């Protein structure tokens, strides 16, 4: 991709719409992120219908509106394609962008399963195209700062790690979200809040060498918000795992969708010199908080230095903040040619860890990762 520093990266997004019925992540996270960044221009919007495409493009200030993905990705004024739709549609749309020779940003989970993610990563790599996957927790200032503190040895060699992710069970849903109760669709507490959180852990501390897990569905019935019908659920909502990182550190991990009073995410990192704790209601959305203690000192909050904040300070807190952080890092990577953001290969590694947990439960054994 030939680009000078003066250029704005022109983005075509599929999945940002002003009409009700969707998750809203494209409109509520990606659009404000792109609008806030001087390196980007939201050039085109693609939705399933011509009318909603025109309405959405006008609402978001995009010059071009499409209701056919192949037409959008082929347009010469679209430099980067952002795929922000339901997970089962990711592979089809990402492959269309790759075939058109366009760099791609795809939301997380990359695929509905490991095989889909691997296919997309392999195709993008073969085409030599830069990619970005929506693991935004890596771009949260607190996560970036924690990674550097660990790497710099501030808390010493890591001994033990504990990660707990408790999220609210949403047991009454309309068409826009009830599809997540189907395991094969790949969007559930294990892959989304759990996936973002375990990715933050791995980004800070390194990858797993082995893992043993239980993966279950504890809330097996939802209700359709419109029809009132019962909706059987087989998507995993509870995971309990133990593992060892390649560094040798022991990890305990729990993610669960609970009926009431979900406590969010808490990552405790115990080193030989001190302790680091990261807490967040949602680590991919943020903001996250860090507390540090050296030795037996009292835990105290630490604030990430300004160098970790890559979006404007006046940008409102919310879903767009960490998405904007990721886009800012990706722009730098596109122009320098040096990867600084999670790409499709990183997504495959995370899918592989999730797949290993599922296999561990099925087979009742410890799974060793490459």
N, C-alpha and C positions, 0 to 999 in steps of 0.2 A: 504494500500500500504506500504510494508515493505521496507524502504530505509534508508541507512546510510548517514552520512554527506559527505562521500568520493565519493558517487555515483554521476554520471551524469544522469539526467533524459532524457531518450531516447524518442524522439518525432517522431511520424508518422503523417505527415501532408497531408491532402487531399485538393487540391485547389491551390497548388503552382505550376505553370507551366511557362516554358520559351516561350511558343507559344503565338502569339497574339490572341485577341478575348475575353479575360476575363477582369475583373476589375484590375487585377494586385496586389491586396492587399496582397495576400499570398506571392507572390514573392518579393514585394517591402516593406512589413512591417514585416511579421512574420519571413521570412527567415533571414534577417539581424539581427533581434532581437535575435533569437535563436543562431545565429552564434557568436554574441557578448557576450553571457552570459556563464560564466564558469560552471554554474550549469546544463547546457543543452547540449544535442547532437542531432542534426538533423539526425535521424537514417534512416527514410524512407519517401518516397514521393509516393503519390497515385494520379494518374490522370485517365481520362476516357479511355485512349488508351495506349497500351503497349509501343509504340514507344515514345510518349511524356513523359511517366513515366520514361523511361530509360534516355532520354535526360535531363529531369529536375533533376533527381537524380544526374546525373553526373555534371551538372552545379552547383548545390547547395552543392555538396560534401556529399550527403547522400549515405549510403552503400546499402540500399535496395530500390527497385522500384516495385510498384504494380499498376495494373490497375483494381483490384477488392478490394473494401473497406473491405469486410468481411475477406478476406485473410490477409490484413494488420493488422486489429485490433486484429486478433487472434494470430499474430506472438509474440512469447515470448520475443523478443528483443525490443518490443514497449511498453513503460511504460505509455505514455500519447498520446492521440489522439487530434490533432488540426483540426477543421473543418472550412475551410475558402473558402466557395463556395457560390453560389447564395442562397439567403434566402429560396426560396421554397424547396431546397434540404436539409436544415439543419435537419429537424426532422428525416428523413430517415437515414441519416448518423450518427447523434448523437445517435439514438436508437441502431444502430449496434454496436457502441463503448460501450455503456452501457451494452448491452447484452453480450459483450465479457469481461465485468468486468474491463474496463479501465477508468481511470479518463479522463475527456473531457474538452478541451478548445473549445468553439464555438464562432464565431464572432457574433457581434450585427448587426441587431436584432436577438434574439435567434430563434424566429419563425416568420412565416408570419402573425401571429395573436396571441391573448392572449391564445386561446385554445391550440395551438401547443406548446407555451412556457410552459404552465402549465403542459402539458403531459410529456414533457422532464424533467422538474424540479421534478415532482412527481416520475418518473421512476428512476432518478439518486438518489434521496433521499431514496427511498425504497431499492436501491442497496447499499447504504452507500458509494457512490463514490464522491470524491472531484470534483468540477466543477469550471470552470472559464469562464466568458462571456466577450466578447470584448468591454466592456465599458471603454475604455482606458483613457478617460478624468479624471477619478478618480485617475489615477496614474501620471497625469501631475504635476510636482513639484509645480506650482503656485496654482493648485486646492487643493493639499494636504496641502499646507501652509495656504491657505485661510480658509480651514476647521478648522485648529488648532487655527488660530487667532480668529475666531468666537467662537469656543468652549471655548477658554480661556477668553472670555469677553473683548477682546481688543477694540471692537467698541460698546460694550454694548448690551442690548436687541435689537433685530432686529425689526424695525418698518415697513419698506417697501422695496420691492425688485422689480427690473425691469430687465427683460431679453429680449434681442432682438437678433435674429439670421437671418442675411440676406445672402443668398447664391446665386451664379450665376446659372441662368437657362441654362441648356445645352439642347437646343431644336433640335439638330441634332445628332443622335446617331446611332452606328452600332449595330450588334447583341449582342455584349458584354454588352451593357447597356440599350438598348431600352426597354427591359423587365421591367425596373423599372417604366415605365409609366402606368403599369397595377396595379390598387389598390390592388387586391387580392394577389399580390406577396410580399407586405409588406416592400418594400425598396424604400423610397421616402423622400422628404425633411422633412416631419413630423416625420418620424421614425429615420432617420439617422442623419443629422445635428441637427435637433430638438431634437431627442431622446438623443444624446450624451450631448447636452447642458443642457436640463432639468434634466438629470441625474447628471451632475456636480452641478447644483443648489441644488438638493435634497441631494447630498452627503455633501455639505457644510452646508446646513441649515436645513435639515430634510424633511420629507415627507409632502405631501399635505393632508389636511383634507377634502377640497372640491374644485371643479373646475367648471367653466362655460366657454364654448368655442364655437367658430365658426371655422369650418373646411371646406375649399373650394379648388376647382381647378380653378386657374385663367388663366393658360396657358394650353388650352385644346387640342393642336395639336402639335406634333413633326414631324420631317422628318427623314426617314431612310437614313443614310449616304451612304449606298451602292445602294439601289434600287431607292432612291429619292421619294418613296411613302410617303404620309401623314400617320401619326400614331396617332389615337385618344388616348387621355390620360385621365384617370379618377383618377389617384393617387393624393392625396391631396398635394398641394404645398404651401398653405397659412393657417396659424393657428393664431387666435387671442384669447387669453384666459385671464381670471382673476381667481384668487384663493386665498385660505387662507391656510397657512401652519399649522401644528399641534401646532406650537409655538404661533400661532396667527398673525404672520406677513402676511401682504397683498402682493400679487404677481401679477404683470402684465407681460404677456408673448406674444411674437410675433415671428413667424418663417415664412419666405417667400422666395420663389425662384423668383428672379427678373431679368429682361432682361439685365441690365447694372449696373456697379459700386456697386456691393454687398459689404457691409461694414464689413461682418463677424459677430463675436459674441461679445456682450457687456453685462456683468452682473454687475448691480449696486446694492450694498447692503448698506442700510441706517440704522445705529444703533443709539441708544441714546447718544453714546459717540463719534461716528465717522462714516466715510464712507469708504467702500472698493469697488474698481472697478477692474474687471477682463476683459481683452480684448484679442481677439485671432482671427486670420483668420479662424482657425478651431480648436475647443477646444480639440477634440480627438487626432488630430495630433500634435498640439502645434507648437512652444512654445507659451505659454500664458504669458501675462504681468499683474502685479498687481500694483495698485496705492492705497495709503492709506492716509487718513487725519484724525487727531484727532481734534474734535471740528471744529473751523473755520479755521484751518491751511490750507495752500495750499496743494493740492494733490501732492504727490511725489511717484515716482516708488520705490517699495521695491523688493528686490531680494530674492527668497527662499534660505534659508541656505543649505549648502552642504548635510546635512543629508537627504534631500528630493530627492537627485539625486542618483539613484540606478544602473544606467548603466555607463559604462566607459565615462569619460569626452571627450575622443577623438572619440566617436561614432558620426557619421555625423547626423546633424539635419534632420528630415524627418519622414515619417510614422513609421519607426522602433523604434523611441525613446520612445514614450509612451507605445507602445506594449511591448518593452523590459522592461520598468519600471513595467508593469503589470506582465510579466512573472517572473521577479526577486522577486516580492512580493509573487507570487504564489508558487515559489520554497520554500521560507521560510515557507509558510503556510503548504505545503505538509509535510515538515519535522517536524514542531512543532505540527501539528494537530490543529492549531488555525487559523481560517479564517481571512485573511487580504486583500482579493480581492473580487470583485463582483462575486457572484456565480449565478447559475440558479435561485435561489430564488429571488435574487435582480433583475434579468432580468424580472421575472414575475411581480414584483412590478412596474417596469417601463412600461411594456406592459399594466398593469392595468390602469396606469395613462393615457397613450395614448388612450386606449379603452374608458376611462371615458370621454375624450375630444370628441371623436367621438360620443358617446352616448348623450353627452350634446347638440351637434349640431343637431343630429337627433330628439331628444325629446324636444329641446328648454327649458332645465331646468338645474338647478344646480345639479351636481352629487357629492354625499358624498362618500368618500373612506374609506375603512376599516382601 
